[in-house]
Every structure is written in structure tokens, then in C-alpha cells.
Amino acid sequence: MTHVADRSMTSSASDLAMFAACFAKNDSPRPLESLDWQYRKGPTARTFVDISVADEAGQAPRLAAIYATLPLFLRVAGERRLAVQSLDTLTDRDFRGKGLFVRLAEATYERAANEGAACVYGFPNGNSAPGFFGKLGWRSLDPIPFLIRPLRSRYVAARLKLAGAARLLPDVRLAPRSPPRVPSGATLVEVDRFDERFTDLWTDFARDIGVAVDRDAAYLNWRLVEKPGESYRRVALVHAGRVTAFVAFSLKEKHGGCVGYVMELLHARSFAEHARFLLALATAELVRQGADVALAWALRDSPNFSTYLRSGFLPFPERLRPIELHFGVRAFDRSVARVLEDRANWYLSYLDSDTV
């Protein structure tokens, strides 16, 4: 006989090992090092993960289901608030159809709300979206604000499903591979670690943003320096001792091509031209490395949206996107619900994605 009991996941190594084993058993392996970084070494030193543990006679306990969120500090209407981002949800194939997903999610939400979290938000895929929006009361803020910068003609033709044109077209670069000149008076630096100058940069950039993950130096180091298995290029401009802009980007073999990802692009409000320079530099470097396309996330009301447009990035039509993702939120604190549920208030970038 199998007994299934729900509880909060601890930060113990044994619980994390059960987490990894459940994903591996269900054909979605996750490196233990990555789970450790995400759930034991996250930005808030808290854990909001609920699990169903199956005890079977003569066997070691195993997980029947997981609902995992990442606690973060969210900037909400000028205040720093705890929030949780919904990340990993899985029900073991032997225990599906028993309502474990909804039960665990509601337990996580209740605990997070009791500890002062303003909301849960996230980016569910096409398979899980009906559960979040239909059963868990999320408010849809769709669509994900994908931007695309074509870099190779054949890849673009293939994405547009112009197979004949893709075969006939020469494989032309659609962006220069030579970096632009460094702006006068500025110094280009590689960023090994983020310091308080980057917190100051974020504070200036985000001064009238309604909702965003607080991208201070500690968060940037956790996300862009300490994440295992990733290699992000991080470049900044310094003017008169002040960091005026920075860009982070990476290159991956995904979606049938070589894809460049602009992870983040921040700038002091009076130095938008420095952001344009860094975006041009990142694009040229991605072209030099053989990228077919560059992708970014940016909402129309974001301070850097016009920089992306002026640099050749365009809104990526939903029907052409290689994956189906959604964007939504559920407010716990009703005093800030109107702020959280208005898409125009949010700031997003690829730092908010857990897949890159």
C-alpha cells in the first residue's frame, strides 16, 4: 500500500536529491548543482517548495509531486517586497489525476502570503497554462514580450516557413560583425562581478518602473555570475567613475539554429546612447560567433524598448515563436493588486526566464 503525504520541502540534501530523482524518473533531468543554486542558494535564503512524498512498503520514500517557486525581492510601486516566481511543477506519472498540482500550489501560496509575499507570478508553458489560469486564479498578462533581431537570411526565411526561399537565398549576414567605436569619454570594461555601482545603475533605470525583480548587485551576481553551467558575457561602460550602462548576453544552440540571447540591457536614464552602443557591440559579437538570430524580452513601456527598436529588434509574432509561453500573476496582497495586474507596469528581460 502507498501512503502519500504533503509537506514543505526543506533545504536538506536528501530532499533536494528526491527532487532531482523525481524529475529524472519523469524524463526531465535537472542537474543537482543547478537545483542547489536555485532552491538552496537563491536571492532570499528562503524556500517555498511543497512536495507530496510517497511511502511504499519496503521502498525508500519518493516524490509523487512537486510545486516549486523561487522567492525573490520584487519592486512593487517603489517598495521592495517579497514575491515568488513559479518555476518547477511536476506530478510523477504514477500519481497523476489526483489533484496534487493544485493542492501543493495552494499550500505554497498560503505559506508565501503568510510570510508577506505580495504575489506569485511566472511564465507557464502551453501545457501548464490552463492549470494556472483556470484552477489557480492567475491573471493573464500575455503575451511574453519577445523581440527578435534577424542576423542570417536563411534562418529567417526558414522561420517564416519560406522553404523555397531559404534554399535559394544566399546566407547573408543581416548585421555587421565589427563592433562600433566606444563613446567618447567612456571606458569599456568586462564585468567579473557586480558591485554597488550596478545597484545605483538599476536604481536610476528603474525609478518609475511599477513592478520588476530588484536587480541589485547581489541579484545580478547570483543570476549572471554564480549560475552553474552557464557562460554569460557581461560588458559595461564607465564614465567618470560611474557605470552608465551594461549588457549581458549569451549564445546557445536552440530552436534549430544558433540563437543569441540578450539577457539584460540597463542604462542610466541620461545615457541611453551608451545602451545603444552596448547592444550594437553584443550584436556584432553574436554575428562573429555565428548566431542566426538574437532574441530579447522588453515590454513597450520599458525604458530600453526604444533602444531595441532603434537597434533593429522587432516584436516577434506569436505564430512564429518556437515555443508557447504565457505570462501571468496572482496577487496575494490586494492593496497592490491593481499595480501587479497591469501589464504596463512590469519590466521584464531574459533574466526573468529560468530556461536560459
C-alpha positions, 0 to 999 in steps of 0.5 A: 500500500502507498501512503502519500503525504504533503509537506514543505520541502526543506533545504536538506540534501536528501530532499533536494536529491528526491527532487532531482530523482523525481524529475529524472524518473519523469524524463526531465533531468535537472542537474543537482548543482543547478537545483542547489543554486536555485532552491538552496542558494537563491536571492532570499535564503528562503524556500517555498517548495511543497512536495507530496512524498510517497511511502511504499512498503519496503521502498525508500520514500519518493516524490509523487509531486512537486510545486516549486517557486523561487522567492525573490525581492520584487519592486512593487510601486517603489517598495521592495517586497517579497514575491515568488516566481513559479518555476518547477511543477511536476506530478510523477506519472504514477500519481497523476489525476489526483489533484496534487498540482493544485493542492501543493500550489495552494499550500505554497501560496498560503505559506508565501502570503503568510510570510508577506509575499505580495504575489506569485507570478511566472511564465507557464508553458502551453501545457501548464497554462490552463492549470494556472489560469483556470484552477489557480486564479492567475491573471493573464498578462500575455503575451511574453514580450519577445523581440527578435533581431534577424542576423542570417537570411536563411534562418529567417526565411526558414522561420517564416516557413519560406522553404523555397526561399531559404534554399535559394537565398544566399546566407547573408549576414543581416548585421555587421560583425565589427563592433562600433567605436566606444563613446567618447569619454567612456571606458569599456570594461568586462564585468567579473562581478557586480558591485554597488555601482550596478545597484545605483545603475538599476536604481536610476533605470528603474525609478518609475518602473511599477513592478520588476525583480530588484536587480541589485548587485547581489541579484545580478551576481547570483543570476549572471555570475554564480549560475552553474553551467552557464557562460554569460558575457557581461560588458559595461561602460564607465564614465567618470567613475560611474557605470552608465550602462551594461549588457549581458548576453549569451549564445546557445544552440536552440530552436534549430539554429544558433540563437543569441540571447540578450539577457539584460540591457540597463542604462542610466536614464541620461545615457541611453546612447551608451545602451545603444552602443552596448547592444550594437557591440553584443550584436556584432559579437553574436554575428562573429560567433555565428548566431542566426538570430538574437532574441530579447524580452522588453515590454513597450513601456520599458525604458530600453524598448526604444533602444531595441527598436532603434537597434533593429529588434522587432516584436516577434509574432506569436505564430512564429515563436518556437515555443508557447509561453504565457505570462501571468500573476496572482496577487496575494496582497490586494492593496497592490493588486491593481499595480501587479495586474497591469501589464504596463507596469512590469519590466521584464528581460531574459533574466526573468526566464529560468530556461536560459 
